[in-house]
C-alpha cells in the first residue's frame, strides 16, 4: 500500500544508521513489525497475569532426584 507521510529526517536517518537498514521504507517496516511484536507480547503477558498457579511445589519435589524421572517405582 502506498502511503505518503512526513517523518522527521533526523529521526529516520538515526534509525537507518542504528539498524543498518538501507532504505526509509525498510526502517518504517521494521519499526512497525517491532511495534506489533512488542504489543502482542505485552497483551499475551497481560492475559496471563492473575491466572496464578495451584499446586504444592514441596510435594512435587519430594521423591525426586536427578537419578530418577521423579516417579516412584511400581515395586515400591
N, CA, C, O and CB atoms as a CASP TS submission, in Angstrom:
PFRMAT TS
TARGET T0000
AUTHOR 0000-0000-0000
METHOD Language model
MODEL 1
PARENT N/A
ATOM      1  N   UNK     1       0.849  -1.156   0.000  1.00  0.00           N
ATOM      2  CA  UNK     1       0.000   0.000   0.000  1.00  0.00           C
ATOM      3  C   UNK     1       0.906   1.233   0.000  1.00  0.00           C
ATOM      4  O   UNK     1       1.826   1.342   0.811  1.00  0.00           O
ATOM      5  CB  UNK     1      -0.972  -0.010   1.220  1.00  0.00           C
ATOM      6  N   UNK     2       0.644   2.112  -0.876  1.00  0.00           N
ATOM      7  CA  UNK     2       1.423   3.344  -0.956  1.00  0.00           C
ATOM      8  C   UNK     2       0.799   4.359  -0.007  1.00  0.00           C
ATOM      9  O   UNK     2      -0.408   4.597  -0.030  1.00  0.00           O
ATOM     10  CB  UNK     2       1.475   3.897  -2.423  1.00  0.00           C
ATOM     11  N   UNK     3       1.664   4.961   0.840  1.00  0.00           N
ATOM     12  CA  UNK     3       1.220   5.960   1.803  1.00  0.00           C
ATOM     13  C   UNK     3       2.223   7.100   1.812  1.00  0.00           C
ATOM     14  O   UNK     3       3.432   6.882   1.727  1.00  0.00           O
ATOM     15  CB  UNK     3       1.060   5.346   3.225  1.00  0.00           C
ATOM     16  N   UNK     4       1.714   8.304   1.913  1.00  0.00           N
ATOM     17  CA  UNK     4       2.572   9.479   1.950  1.00  0.00           C
ATOM     18  C   UNK     4       2.488  10.080   3.348  1.00  0.00           C
ATOM     19  O   UNK     4       1.436  10.576   3.752  1.00  0.00           O
ATOM     20  CB  UNK     4       2.159  10.522   0.856  1.00  0.00           C
ATOM     21  N   UNK     5       3.604  10.035   4.093  1.00  0.00           N
ATOM     22  CA  UNK     5       3.631  10.602   5.438  1.00  0.00           C
ATOM     23  C   UNK     5       4.899  11.426   5.616  1.00  0.00           C
ATOM     24  O   UNK     5       5.900  11.208   4.934  1.00  0.00           O
ATOM     25  CB  UNK     5       3.548   9.488   6.510  1.00  0.00           C
ATOM     26  N   UNK     6       4.839  12.373   6.541  1.00  0.00           N
ATOM     27  CA  UNK     6       6.025  13.159   6.864  1.00  0.00           C
ATOM     28  C   UNK     6       6.676  12.551   8.094  1.00  0.00           C
ATOM     29  O   UNK     6       6.017  12.323   9.109  1.00  0.00           O
ATOM     30  CB  UNK     6       5.668  14.661   7.099  1.00  0.00           C
ATOM     31  N   UNK     7       7.985  12.289   7.996  1.00  0.00           N
ATOM     32  CA  UNK     7       8.756  11.711   9.091  1.00  0.00           C
ATOM     33  C   UNK     7       9.962  12.608   9.331  1.00  0.00           C
ATOM     34  O   UNK     7      10.587  13.087   8.385  1.00  0.00           O
ATOM     35  CB  UNK     7       9.194  10.236   8.775  1.00  0.00           C
ATOM     36  N   UNK     8      10.279  12.828  10.582  1.00  0.00           N
ATOM     37  CA  UNK     8      11.435  13.633  10.968  1.00  0.00           C
ATOM     38  C   UNK     8      12.688  13.069  10.293  1.00  0.00           C
ATOM     39  O   UNK     8      13.052  11.916  10.521  1.00  0.00           O
ATOM     40  CB  UNK     8      11.604  13.658  12.520  1.00  0.00           C
ATOM     41  N   UNK     9      13.344  13.882   9.463  1.00  0.00           N
ATOM     42  CA  UNK     9      14.522  13.428   8.712  1.00  0.00           C
ATOM     43  C   UNK     9      15.653  12.956   9.624  1.00  0.00           C
ATOM     44  O   UNK     9      16.297  11.944   9.348  1.00  0.00           O
ATOM     45  CB  UNK     9      15.028  14.547   7.817  1.00  0.00           C
ATOM     46  N   UNK    10      15.893  13.690  10.710  1.00  0.00           N
ATOM     47  CA  UNK    10      16.974  13.304  11.622  1.00  0.00           C
ATOM     48  C   UNK    10      16.658  11.969  12.298  1.00  0.00           C
ATOM     49  O   UNK    10      17.544  11.138  12.497  1.00  0.00           O
ATOM     50  CB  UNK    10      17.202  14.402  12.686  1.00  0.00           C
ATOM     51  N   UNK    11      15.400  11.779  12.644  1.00  0.00           N
ATOM     52  CA  UNK    11      14.995  10.540  13.311  1.00  0.00           C
ATOM     53  C   UNK    11      15.119   9.343  12.372  1.00  0.00           C
ATOM     54  O   UNK    11      15.609   8.288  12.775  1.00  0.00           O
ATOM     55  CB  UNK    11      13.555  10.655  13.825  1.00  0.00           C
ATOM     56  N   UNK    12      14.687   9.496  11.147  1.00  0.00           N
ATOM     57  CA  UNK    12      14.776   8.383  10.196  1.00  0.00           C
ATOM     58  C   UNK    12      16.235   8.097   9.858  1.00  0.00           C
ATOM     59  O   UNK    12      16.616   6.938   9.691  1.00  0.00           O
ATOM     60  CB  UNK    12      13.977   8.697   8.906  1.00  0.00           C
ATOM     61  N   UNK    13      17.058   9.146   9.756  1.00  0.00           N
ATOM     62  CA  UNK    13      18.486   8.947   9.475  1.00  0.00           C
ATOM     63  C   UNK    13      19.154   8.200  10.625  1.00  0.00           C
ATOM     64  O   UNK    13      19.969   7.306  10.397  1.00  0.00           O
ATOM     65  CB  UNK    13      19.191  10.305   9.238  1.00  0.00           C
ATOM     66  N   UNK    14      18.810   8.564  11.861  1.00  0.00           N
ATOM     67  CA  UNK    14      19.380   7.872  13.020  1.00  0.00           C
ATOM     68  C   UNK    14      18.921   6.413  13.055  1.00  0.00           C
ATOM     69  O   UNK    14      19.711   5.518  13.357  1.00  0.00           O
ATOM     70  CB  UNK    14      18.981   8.590  14.330  1.00  0.00           C
ATOM     71  N   UNK    15      17.657   6.178  12.750  1.00  0.00           N
ATOM     72  CA  UNK    15      17.139   4.809  12.728  1.00  0.00           C
ATOM     73  C   UNK    15      17.831   3.981  11.650  1.00  0.00           C
ATOM     74  O   UNK    15      18.138   2.809  11.868  1.00  0.00           O
ATOM     75  CB  UNK    15      15.619   4.813  12.496  1.00  0.00           C
ATOM     76  N   UNK    16      18.077   4.579  10.499  1.00  0.00           N
ATOM     77  CA  UNK    16      18.774   3.868   9.423  1.00  0.00           C
ATOM     78  C   UNK    16      20.199   3.531   9.844  1.00  0.00           C
ATOM     79  O   UNK    16      20.686   2.432   9.579  1.00  0.00           O
ATOM     80  CB  UNK    16      18.786   4.711   8.130  1.00  0.00           C
ATOM     81  N   UNK    17      20.867   4.482  10.502  1.00  0.00           N
ATOM     82  CA  UNK    17      22.246   4.249  10.931  1.00  0.00           C
ATOM     83  C   UNK    17      22.305   3.160  12.007  1.00  0.00           C
ATOM     84  O   UNK    17      23.139   2.257  11.937  1.00  0.00           O
ATOM     85  CB  UNK    17      22.873   5.556  11.461  1.00  0.00           C
ATOM     86  N   UNK    18      21.425   3.249  12.990  1.00  0.00           N
ATOM     87  CA  UNK    18      21.428   2.273  14.084  1.00  0.00           C
ATOM     88  C   UNK    18      21.056   0.871  13.618  1.00  0.00           C
ATOM     89  O   UNK    18      21.623  -0.119  14.081  1.00  0.00           O
ATOM     90  CB  UNK    18      20.472   2.715  15.172  1.00  0.00           C
ATOM     91  N   UNK    19      20.098   0.795  12.698  1.00  0.00           N
ATOM     92  CA  UNK    19      19.609  -0.515  12.255  1.00  0.00           C
ATOM     93  C   UNK    19      20.452  -1.122  11.149  1.00  0.00           C
ATOM     94  O   UNK    19      20.485  -2.340  10.971  1.00  0.00           O
ATOM     95  CB  UNK    19      18.189  -0.397  11.786  1.00  0.00           C
ATOM     96  N   UNK    20      21.132  -0.258  10.409  1.00  0.00           N
ATOM     97  CA  UNK    20      21.877  -0.752   9.254  1.00  0.00           C
ATOM     98  C   UNK    20      20.986  -1.032   8.058  1.00  0.00           C
ATOM     99  O   UNK    20      21.442  -1.572   7.050  1.00  0.00           O
ATOM    100  CB  UNK    20      22.626  -1.999   9.622  1.00  0.00           C
ATOM    101  N   UNK    21      19.725  -0.669   8.167  1.00  0.00           N
ATOM    102  CA  UNK    21      18.801  -0.879   7.050  1.00  0.00           C
ATOM    103  C   UNK    21      19.051   0.182   5.982  1.00  0.00           C
ATOM    104  O   UNK    21      19.360   1.330   6.304  1.00  0.00           O
ATOM    105  CB  UNK    21      17.319  -0.835   7.533  1.00  0.00           C
ATOM    106  N   UNK    22      18.917  -0.201   4.707  1.00  0.00           N
ATOM    107  CA  UNK    22      19.351   0.680   3.620  1.00  0.00           C
ATOM    108  C   UNK    22      18.349   1.745   3.178  1.00  0.00           C
ATOM    109  O   UNK    22      18.732   2.722   2.535  1.00  0.00           O
ATOM    110  CB  UNK    22      19.692  -0.141   2.458  1.00  0.00           C
ATOM    111  N   UNK    23      17.070   1.567   3.516  1.00  0.00           N
ATOM    112  CA  UNK    23      16.067   2.498   2.989  1.00  0.00           C
ATOM    113  C   UNK    23      15.118   2.961   4.085  1.00  0.00           C
ATOM    114  O   UNK    23      14.974   2.323   5.129  1.00  0.00           O
ATOM    115  CB  UNK    23      15.274   1.844   1.852  1.00  0.00           C
ATOM    116  N   UNK    24      14.477   4.091   3.813  1.00  0.00           N
ATOM    117  CA  UNK    24      13.460   4.594   4.737  1.00  0.00           C
ATOM    118  C   UNK    24      12.319   3.587   4.852  1.00  0.00           C
ATOM    119  O   UNK    24      11.805   3.335   5.942  1.00  0.00           O
ATOM    120  CB  UNK    24      12.923   5.969   4.268  1.00  0.00           C
ATOM    121  N   UNK    25      11.936   3.022   3.723  1.00  0.00           N
ATOM    122  CA  UNK    25      10.847   2.040   3.720  1.00  0.00           C
ATOM    123  C   UNK    25      11.189   0.858   4.622  1.00  0.00           C
ATOM    124  O   UNK    25      10.343   0.403   5.392  1.00  0.00           O
ATOM    125  CB  UNK    25      10.561   1.550   2.286  1.00  0.00           C
ATOM    126  N   UNK    26      12.415   0.358   4.535  1.00  0.00           N
ATOM    127  CA  UNK    26      12.826  -0.784   5.356  1.00  0.00           C
ATOM    128  C   UNK    26      12.792  -0.430   6.838  1.00  0.00           C
ATOM    129  O   UNK    26      12.391  -1.247   7.668  1.00  0.00           O
ATOM    130  CB  UNK    26      14.234  -1.253   4.959  1.00  0.00           C
ATOM    131  N   UNK    27      13.216   0.794   7.171  1.00  0.00           N
ATOM    132  CA  UNK    27      13.209   1.234   8.565  1.00  0.00           C
ATOM    133  C   UNK    27      11.779   1.334   9.088  1.00  0.00           C
ATOM    134  O   UNK    27      11.491   0.888  10.199  1.00  0.00           O
ATOM    135  CB  UNK    27      13.925   2.591   8.708  1.00  0.00           C
ATOM    136  N   UNK    28      10.892   1.912   8.301  1.00  0.00           N
ATOM    137  CA  UNK    28       9.495   2.051   8.728  1.00  0.00           C
ATOM    138  C   UNK    28       8.853   0.676   8.885  1.00  0.00           C
ATOM    139  O   UNK    28       8.143   0.441   9.863  1.00  0.00           O
ATOM    140  CB  UNK    28       8.693   2.905   7.713  1.00  0.00           C
ATOM    141  N   UNK    29       9.088  -0.234   7.945  1.00  0.00           N
ATOM    142  CA  UNK    29       8.518  -1.581   8.047  1.00  0.00           C
ATOM    143  C   UNK    29       9.049  -2.306   9.280  1.00  0.00           C
ATOM    144  O   UNK    29       8.288  -2.970   9.985  1.00  0.00           O
ATOM    145  CB  UNK    29       8.833  -2.396   6.780  1.00  0.00           C
ATOM    146  N   UNK    30      10.353  -2.182   9.546  1.00  0.00           N
ATOM    147  CA  UNK    30      10.948  -2.820  10.722  1.00  0.00           C
ATOM    148  C   UNK    30      10.362  -2.234  11.999  1.00  0.00           C
ATOM    149  O   UNK    30      10.063  -2.967  12.942  1.00  0.00           O
ATOM    150  CB  UNK    30      12.481  -2.655  10.715  1.00  0.00           C
ATOM    151  N   UNK    31      10.198  -0.928  12.032  1.00  0.00           N
ATOM    152  CA  UNK    31       9.624  -0.277  13.210  1.00  0.00           C
ATOM    153  C   UNK    31       8.197  -0.763  13.454  1.00  0.00           C
ATOM    154  O   UNK    31       7.811  -1.015  14.595  1.00  0.00           O
ATOM    155  CB  UNK    31       9.643   1.253  13.042  1.00  0.00           C
ATOM    156  N   UNK    32       7.421  -0.893  12.390  1.00  0.00           N
ATOM    157  CA  UNK    32       6.047  -1.381  12.532  1.00  0.00           C
ATOM    158  C   UNK    32       6.021  -2.835  12.997  1.00  0.00           C
ATOM    159  O   UNK    32       5.212  -3.202  13.849  1.00  0.00           O
ATOM    160  CB  UNK    32       5.292  -1.242  11.205  1.00  0.00           C
ATOM    161  N   UNK    33       6.906  -3.662  12.437  1.00  0.00           N
ATOM    162  CA  UNK    33       6.985  -5.065  12.870  1.00  0.00           C
ATOM    163  C   UNK    33       7.346  -5.149  14.350  1.00  0.00           C
ATOM    164  O   UNK    33       6.736  -5.912  15.098  1.00  0.00           O
ATOM    165  CB  UNK    33       8.024  -5.840  12.024  1.00  0.00           C
ATOM    166  N   UNK    34       8.336  -4.367  14.769  1.00  0.00           N
ATOM    167  CA  UNK    34       8.749  -4.369  16.173  1.00  0.00           C
ATOM    168  C   UNK    34       7.625  -3.878  17.085  1.00  0.00           C
ATOM    169  O   UNK    34       7.417  -4.424  18.169  1.00  0.00           O
ATOM    170  CB  UNK    34       9.993  -3.496  16.360  1.00  0.00           C
ATOM    171  N   UNK    35       6.909  -2.856  16.647  1.00  0.00           N
ATOM    172  CA  UNK    35       5.798  -2.311  17.426  1.00  0.00           C
ATOM    173  C   UNK    35       4.716  -3.364  17.631  1.00  0.00           C
ATOM    174  O   UNK    35       4.252  -3.578  18.751  1.00  0.00           O
ATOM    175  CB  UNK    35       5.209  -1.073  16.730  1.00  0.00           C
ATOM    176  N   UNK    36       4.318  -4.018  16.548  1.00  0.00           N
ATOM    177  CA  UNK    36       3.275  -5.047  16.626  1.00  0.00           C
ATOM    178  C   UNK    36       3.738  -6.215  17.491  1.00  0.00           C
ATOM    179  O   UNK    36       2.975  -6.713  18.319  1.00  0.00           O
ATOM    180  CB  UNK    36       2.898  -5.548  15.216  1.00  0.00           C
ATOM    181  N   UNK    37       4.967  -6.649  17.308  1.00  0.00           N
ATOM    182  CA  UNK    37       5.508  -7.756  18.092  1.00  0.00           C
ATOM    183  C   UNK    37       5.536  -7.413  19.579  1.00  0.00           C
ATOM    184  O   UNK    37       5.127  -8.218  20.416  1.00  0.00           O
ATOM    185  CB  UNK    37       6.917  -8.114  17.606  1.00  0.00           C
ATOM    186  N   UNK    38       6.015  -6.229  19.899  1.00  0.00           N
ATOM    187  CA  UNK    38       6.098  -5.794  21.298  1.00  0.00           C
ATOM    188  C   UNK    38       4.717  -5.788  21.950  1.00  0.00           C
ATOM    189  O   UNK    38       4.539  -6.320  23.045  1.00  0.00           O
ATOM    190  CB  UNK    38       6.733  -4.392  21.390  1.00  0.00           C
ATOM    191  N   UNK    39       3.751  -5.189  21.277  1.00  0.00           N
ATOM    192  CA  UNK    39       2.421  -5.067  21.870  1.00  0.00           C
ATOM    193  C   UNK    39       1.679  -6.402  21.897  1.00  0.00           C
ATOM    194  O   UNK    39       0.844  -6.620  22.775  1.00  0.00           O
ATOM    195  CB  UNK    39       1.604  -4.041  21.104  1.00  0.00           C
ATOM    196  N   UNK    40       1.965  -7.288  20.963  1.00  0.00           N
ATOM    197  CA  UNK    40       1.374  -8.632  21.004  1.00  0.00           C
ATOM    198  C   UNK    40       1.888  -9.396  22.219  1.00  0.00           C
ATOM    199  O   UNK    40       1.116 -10.050  22.920  1.00  0.00           O
ATOM    200  CB  UNK    40       1.693  -9.412  19.705  1.00  0.00           C
ATOM    201  N   UNK    41       3.198  -9.312  22.467  1.00  0.00           N
ATOM    202  CA  UNK    41       3.775  -9.975  23.646  1.00  0.00           C
ATOM    203  C   UNK    41       3.230  -9.361  24.929  1.00  0.00           C
ATOM    204  O   UNK    41       2.908 -10.076  25.877  1.00  0.00           O
ATOM    205  CB  UNK    41       5.314  -9.877  23.626  1.00  0.00           C
ATOM    206  N   UNK    42       3.129  -8.043  24.955  1.00  0.00           N
ATOM    207  CA  UNK    42       2.606  -7.352  26.135  1.00  0.00           C
ATOM    208  C   UNK    42       1.175  -7.801  26.418  1.00  0.00           C
ATOM    209  O   UNK    42       0.820  -8.061  27.568  1.00  0.00           O
ATOM    210  CB  UNK    42       2.660  -5.818  25.940  1.00  0.00           C
ATOM    211  N   UNK    43       0.367  -7.893  25.386  1.00  0.00           N
ATOM    212  CA  UNK    43      -1.025  -8.329  25.546  1.00  0.00           C
ATOM    213  C   UNK    43      -1.079  -9.762  26.070  1.00  0.00           C
ATOM    214  O   UNK    43      -1.890 -10.073  26.942  1.00  0.00           O
ATOM    215  CB  UNK    43      -1.787  -8.222  24.206  1.00  0.00           C
ATOM    216  N   UNK    44      -0.221 -10.634  25.544  1.00  0.00           N
ATOM    217  CA  UNK    44      -0.197 -12.029  25.994  1.00  0.00           C
ATOM    218  C   UNK    44       0.173 -12.106  27.469  1.00  0.00           C
ATOM    219  O   UNK    44      -0.446 -12.859  28.220  1.00  0.00           O
ATOM    220  CB  UNK    44       0.796 -12.857  25.152  1.00  0.00           C
ATOM    221  N   UNK    45       1.175 -11.336  27.897  1.00  0.00           N
ATOM    222  CA  UNK    45       1.564 -11.335  29.311  1.00  0.00           C
ATOM    223  C   UNK    45       0.428 -10.817  30.180  1.00  0.00           C
ATOM    224  O   UNK    45       0.181 -11.356  31.260  1.00  0.00           O
ATOM    225  CB  UNK    45       2.824 -10.481  29.526  1.00  0.00           C
ATOM    226  N   UNK    46      -0.262  -9.782  29.726  1.00  0.00           N
ATOM    227  CA  UNK    46      -1.373  -9.230  30.498  1.00  0.00           C
ATOM    228  C   UNK    46      -2.498 -10.248  30.636  1.00  0.00           C
ATOM    229  O   UNK    46      -3.154 -10.308  31.675  1.00  0.00           O
ATOM    230  CB  UNK    46      -1.898  -7.950  29.844  1.00  0.00           C
ATOM    231  N   UNK    47      -2.726 -11.048  29.597  1.00  0.00           N
ATOM    232  CA  UNK    47      -3.761 -12.078  29.667  1.00  0.00           C
ATOM    233  C   UNK    47      -3.370 -13.190  30.637  1.00  0.00           C
ATOM    234  O   UNK    47      -4.237 -13.803  31.259  1.00  0.00           O
ATOM    235  CB  UNK    47      -4.024 -12.663  28.276  1.00  0.00           C
ATOM    236  N   UNK    48      -2.064 -13.455  30.772  1.00  0.00           N
ATOM    237  CA  UNK    48      -1.597 -14.484  31.699  1.00  0.00           C
ATOM    238  C   UNK    48      -1.603 -14.005  33.150  1.00  0.00           C
ATOM    239  O   UNK    48      -1.730 -14.810  34.072  1.00  0.00           O
ATOM    240  CB  UNK    48      -0.198 -14.930  31.314  1.00  0.00           C
ATOM    241  N   UNK    49      -1.468 -12.709  33.348  1.00  0.00           N
ATOM    242  CA  UNK    49      -1.404 -12.156  34.698  1.00  0.00           C
ATOM    243  C   UNK    49      -2.667 -12.529  35.480  1.00  0.00           C
ATOM    244  O   UNK    49      -3.783 -12.432  34.969  1.00  0.00           O
ATOM    245  CB  UNK    49      -1.229 -10.618  34.650  1.00  0.00           C
ATOM    246  N   UNK    50      -2.472 -12.941  36.685  1.00  0.00           N
ATOM    247  CA  UNK    50      -3.602 -13.255  37.537  1.00  0.00           C
ATOM    248  C   UNK    50      -4.110 -14.676  37.409  1.00  0.00           C
ATOM    249  O   UNK    50      -4.974 -15.095  38.179  1.00  0.00           O
ATOM    250  CB  UNK    50      -4.699 -12.328  37.248  1.00  0.00           C
ATOM    251  N   UNK    51      -3.588 -15.427  36.448  1.00  0.00           N
ATOM    252  CA  UNK    51      -4.042 -16.805  36.306  1.00  0.00           C
ATOM    253  C   UNK    51      -3.587 -17.631  37.502  1.00  0.00           C
ATOM    254  O   UNK    51      -4.285 -18.542  37.947  1.00  0.00           O
ATOM    255  CB  UNK    51      -3.518 -17.420  34.995  1.00  0.00           C
ATOM    256  N   UNK    52      -2.410 -17.300  38.012  1.00  0.00           N
ATOM    257  CA  UNK    52      -1.900 -17.992  39.182  1.00  0.00           C
ATOM    258  C   UNK    52      -1.493 -19.419  38.885  1.00  0.00           C
ATOM    259  O   UNK    52      -1.622 -19.919  37.768  1.00  0.00           O
ATOM    260  CB  UNK    52      -2.923 -17.980  40.266  1.00  0.00           C
ATOM    261  N   UNK    53      -1.008 -20.035  39.907  1.00  0.00           N
ATOM    262  CA  UNK    53      -0.600 -21.433  39.816  1.00  0.00           C
ATOM    263  C   UNK    53      -1.114 -22.117  41.053  1.00  0.00           C
ATOM    264  O   UNK    53      -0.972 -21.596  42.159  1.00  0.00           O
ATOM    265  CB  UNK    53       0.952 -21.591  39.678  1.00  0.00           C
ATOM    266  N   UNK    54      -1.704 -23.271  40.884  1.00  0.00           N
ATOM    267  CA  UNK    54      -2.191 -24.045  42.012  1.00  0.00           C
ATOM    268  C   UNK    54      -1.391 -25.319  42.091  1.00  0.00           C
ATOM    269  O   UNK    54      -1.169 -25.991  41.083  1.00  0.00           O
ATOM    270  CB  UNK    54      -3.702 -24.344  41.888  1.00  0.00           C
ATOM    271  N   UNK    55      -0.961 -25.648  43.278  1.00  0.00           N
ATOM    272  CA  UNK    55      -0.194 -26.859  43.464  1.00  0.00           C
ATOM    273  C   UNK    55       0.710 -26.728  44.666  1.00  0.00           C
ATOM    274  O   UNK    55       0.830 -25.654  45.257  1.00  0.00           O
ATOM    275  CB  UNK    55       0.615 -27.178  42.223  1.00  0.00           C
ATOM    276  N   UNK    56       1.335 -27.809  45.018  1.00  0.00           N
ATOM    277  CA  UNK    56       2.239 -27.848  46.160  1.00  0.00           C
ATOM    278  C   UNK    56       3.622 -28.199  45.637  1.00  0.00           C
ATOM    279  O   UNK    56       3.918 -29.363  45.367  1.00  0.00           O
ATOM    280  CB  UNK    56       1.759 -28.877  47.246  1.00  0.00           C
ATOM    281  N   UNK    57       4.457 -27.194  45.496  1.00  0.00           N
ATOM    282  CA  UNK    57       5.782 -27.395  44.937  1.00  0.00           C
ATOM    283  C   UNK    57       6.616 -28.324  45.805  1.00  0.00           C
ATOM    284  O   UNK    57       7.367 -29.148  45.284  1.00  0.00           O
ATOM    285  CB  UNK    57       6.488 -26.065  44.769  1.00  0.00           C
ATOM    286  N   UNK    58       6.493 -28.200  47.125  1.00  0.00           N
ATOM    287  CA  UNK    58       7.247 -29.090  48.014  1.00  0.00           C
ATOM    288  C   UNK    58       6.834 -30.542  47.802  1.00  0.00           C
ATOM    289  O   UNK    58       7.686 -31.429  47.784  1.00  0.00           O
ATOM    290  CB  UNK    58       7.036 -28.690  49.485  1.00  0.00           C
ATOM    291  N   UNK    59       5.551 -30.791  47.643  1.00  0.00           N
ATOM    292  CA  UNK    59       5.080 -32.159  47.404  1.00  0.00           C
ATOM    293  C   UNK    59       5.597 -32.675  46.066  1.00  0.00           C
ATOM    294  O   UNK    59       5.931 -33.853  45.937  1.00  0.00           O
ATOM    295  CB  UNK    59       3.539 -32.218  47.438  1.00  0.00           C
ATOM    296  N   UNK    60       5.662 -31.805  45.086  1.00  0.00           N
ATOM    297  CA  UNK    60       6.164 -32.223  43.777  1.00  0.00           C
ATOM    298  C   UNK    60       7.644 -32.582  43.852  1.00  0.00           C
ATOM    299  O   UNK    60       8.123 -33.453  43.125  1.00  0.00           O
ATOM    300  CB  UNK    60       5.942 -31.115  42.739  1.00  0.00           C
ATOM    301  N   UNK    61       8.360 -31.899  44.739  1.00  0.00           N
ATOM    302  CA  UNK    61       9.799 -32.134  44.854  1.00  0.00           C
ATOM    303  C   UNK    61      10.123 -33.402  45.642  1.00  0.00           C
ATOM    304  O   UNK    61      11.175 -34.006  45.430  1.00  0.00           O
ATOM    305  CB  UNK    61      10.466 -30.944  45.512  1.00  0.00           C
ATOM    306  N   UNK    62       9.238 -33.810  46.543  1.00  0.00           N
ATOM    307  CA  UNK    62       9.503 -34.992  47.362  1.00  0.00           C
ATOM    308  C   UNK    62       9.666 -36.209  46.470  1.00  0.00           C
ATOM    309  O   UNK    62       8.874 -36.439  45.557  1.00  0.00           O
ATOM    310  CB  UNK    62       8.370 -35.221  48.384  1.00  0.00           C
ATOM    311  N   UNK    63      10.686 -36.969  46.744  1.00  0.00           N
ATOM    312  CA  UNK    63      10.897 -38.197  45.991  1.00  0.00           C
ATOM    313  C   UNK    63      11.631 -37.993  44.678  1.00  0.00           C
ATOM    314  O   UNK    63      11.957 -38.962  43.993  1.00  0.00           O
ATOM    315  CB  UNK    63       9.591 -38.844  45.721  1.00  0.00           C
ATOM    316  N   UNK    64      11.893 -36.759  44.324  1.00  0.00           N
ATOM    317  CA  UNK    64      12.591 -36.506  43.065  1.00  0.00           C
ATOM    318  C   UNK    64      14.080 -36.445  43.318  1.00  0.00           C
ATOM    319  O   UNK    64      14.532 -35.877  44.313  1.00  0.00           O
ATOM    320  CB  UNK    64      12.100 -35.200  42.408  1.00  0.00           C
ATOM    321  N   UNK    65      14.828 -37.025  42.426  1.00  0.00           N
ATOM    322  CA  UNK    65      16.278 -36.868  42.451  1.00  0.00           C
ATOM    323  C   UNK    65      16.761 -36.828  41.016  1.00  0.00           C
ATOM    324  O   UNK    65      16.051 -37.280  40.117  1.00  0.00           O
ATOM    325  CB  UNK    65      16.973 -38.020  43.251  1.00  0.00           C
ATOM    326  N   UNK    66      17.946 -36.301  40.780  1.00  0.00           N
ATOM    327  CA  UNK    66      18.451 -36.215  39.407  1.00  0.00           C
ATOM    328  C   UNK    66      18.613 -37.582  38.746  1.00  0.00           C
ATOM    329  O   UNK    66      18.664 -37.674  37.520  1.00  0.00           O
ATOM    330  CB  UNK    66      19.778 -35.492  39.395  1.00  0.00           C
ATOM    331  N   UNK    67      18.694 -38.656  39.558  1.00  0.00           N
ATOM    332  CA  UNK    67      18.894 -40.001  39.010  1.00  0.00           C
ATOM    333  C   UNK    67      17.597 -40.645  38.545  1.00  0.00           C
ATOM    334  O   UNK    67      17.628 -41.676  37.874  1.00  0.00           O
ATOM    335  CB  UNK    67      19.551 -40.886  40.041  1.00  0.00           C
ATOM    336  N   UNK    68      16.460 -40.055  38.888  1.00  0.00           N
ATOM    337  CA  UNK    68      15.172 -40.666  38.537  1.00  0.00           C
ATOM    338  C   UNK    68      14.355 -39.688  37.721  1.00  0.00           C
ATOM    339  O   UNK    68      14.722 -38.527  37.539  1.00  0.00           O
ATOM    340  CB  UNK    68      14.393 -41.097  39.803  1.00  0.00           C
ATOM    341  N   UNK    69      13.247 -40.191  37.243  1.00  0.00           N
ATOM    342  CA  UNK    69      12.357 -39.300  36.500  1.00  0.00           C
ATOM    343  C   UNK    69      11.325 -38.662  37.425  1.00  0.00           C
ATOM    344  O   UNK    69      10.401 -37.991  36.964  1.00  0.00           O
ATOM    345  CB  UNK    69      11.652 -40.066  35.373  1.00  0.00           C
ATOM    346  N   UNK    70      11.487 -38.874  38.737  1.00  0.00           N
ATOM    347  CA  UNK    70      10.577 -38.265  39.688  1.00  0.00           C
ATOM    348  C   UNK    70       9.432 -39.161  40.094  1.00  0.00           C
ATOM    349  O   UNK    70       8.644 -38.789  40.963  1.00  0.00           O
ATOM    350  CB  UNK    70      10.039 -37.017  39.127  1.00  0.00           C
ATOM    351  N   UNK    71       9.316 -40.332  39.491  1.00  0.00           N
ATOM    352  CA  UNK    71       8.235 -41.257  39.821  1.00  0.00           C
ATOM    353  C   UNK    71       8.780 -42.396  40.662  1.00  0.00           C
ATOM    354  O   UNK    71       9.908 -42.852  40.472  1.00  0.00           O
ATOM    355  CB  UNK    71       7.560 -41.802  38.542  1.00  0.00           C
ATOM    356  N   UNK    72       7.967 -42.837  41.582  1.00  0.00           N
ATOM    357  CA  UNK    72       8.366 -43.983  42.391  1.00  0.00           C
ATOM    358  C   UNK    72       8.208 -45.245  41.561  1.00  0.00           C
ATOM    359  O   UNK    72       7.317 -45.338  40.716  1.00  0.00           O
ATOM    360  CB  UNK    72       7.529 -44.070  43.700  1.00  0.00           C
ATOM    361  N   UNK    73       9.077 -46.211  41.808  1.00  0.00           N
ATOM    362  CA  UNK    73       8.982 -47.488  41.100  1.00  0.00           C
ATOM    363  C   UNK    73       7.685 -48.182  41.457  1.00  0.00           C
ATOM    364  O   UNK    73       7.193 -48.043  42.577  1.00  0.00           O
ATOM    365  CB  UNK    73      10.181 -48.393  41.431  1.00  0.00           C
ATOM    366  N   UNK    74       7.128 -48.925  40.522  1.00  0.00           N
ATOM    367  CA  UNK    74       5.891 -49.654  40.751  1.00  0.00           C
ATOM    368  C   UNK    74       6.072 -50.701  41.840  1.00  0.00           C
ATOM    369  O   UNK    74       5.097 -51.068  42.496  1.00  0.00           O
ATOM    370  CB  UNK    74       5.415 -50.312  39.460  1.00  0.00           C
ATOM    371  N   UNK    75       7.292 -51.195  42.053  1.00  0.00           N
ATOM    372  CA  UNK    75       7.558 -52.228  43.049  1.00  0.00           C
ATOM    373  C   UNK    75       7.490 -51.669  44.463  1.00  0.00           C
ATOM    374  O   UNK    75       7.334 -52.443  45.408  1.00  0.00           O
ATOM    375  CB  UNK    75       8.921 -52.858  42.804  1.00  0.00           C
ATOM    376  N   UNK    76       7.600 -50.375  44.644  1.00  0.00           N
ATOM    377  CA  UNK    76       7.604 -49.794  45.992  1.00  0.00           C
ATOM    378  C   UNK    76       6.221 -49.718  46.560  1.00  0.00           C
ATOM    379  O   UNK    76       6.041 -49.255  47.686  1.00  0.00           O
ATOM    380  CB  UNK    76       8.221 -48.418  45.981  1.00  0.00           C
TER
END
